[in-house]
Amino acid sequence: MTNQSQIPHVWTQQSLIMQPDPASCNLGSSNPSSTLDPNPAFPSTASLGQCTPLAVTQSGTDVFVTVSIPAEAIFTLPTLALEIKRITKNVKITQCRFFNTIPPIASGQPSDTPKLFLAGFVRKDIQYSQVLTQTSTTVQGSIQDFVVDVPISCVVSLGTGITVPTTTFGQQQVYEFATSSSLPAGFASKDKLLSADLSEFNVLSNEFLNKLPTCHLVYSQINEMDEALDRVPLVGGPFEEGVFRTVQEKMVVVIQVRLAF
């Protein structure tokens, strides 16, 4: 069994149901009455991982970005499972935000590259068999269905091989008026205080509204491996059978998005 405390980067699903006790895994009884916590726990960090794009190509004003996002997750099924029968998956993109490059901080300093912030989740619809009764040679069960959303995110550097509209920056210019006022005692009577008028603030502001590109999901591809972490023998069943609830998955999600400028 994998020690989850050693992999803090892994997304985990919070559950109020205790893990199965190996001494009490005869599932001829009804389902447990406890329910799953609907609020999953996410890794606590402000830093985003950067994914190296597989390809960044341009066709006219459209930019196609293909990226590979590795992900790892641990989730808990609502009941003990004999085996997973089928998993259907769909990629959902919730954020596709383009960040244009900005000028270097000083002449001669390196400039940054455009970035693409990607975020979303993989919707997994898991169908698995749940044991109802068992003998030493047979197992009778039913098919259960469980849906879980596994979050994914990364930042993609788009490099220097594309041409995108430049970002126009707003400006603020402050201007002041000169004033002349008398000085207090201790100064010559002919002397005056010459300065800017501190009783007012004058500014000229220029604002430019840059257009954000629209983002379209072109295709997705998911390669995954799922492994039971708490599989125990099925008491009273065939010797090779076992049940589990906690599943660790590793997956590589390849997606292509189109940025339309």
CORJO-V69412 format. One record per helix or strand of 2 or more residues. SS is the DSSP state (H for helix, E for strand). FROM is the first residue (numbers start at 0). TO is the last residue. Records with the same first field share a line. If there is no record, write none. Layout:
# CORJO-V69412
SS->FROM-TO + FROM-TO
This chain:
# CORJO-V69412
H->3-5 + 21-23
E->10-11 + 49-50 + 52-58 + 61-80 + 82-98 + 114-133 + 138-156 + 170-174 + 177-181 + 191-195 + 201-205 + 213-227 + 231-232 + 241-259
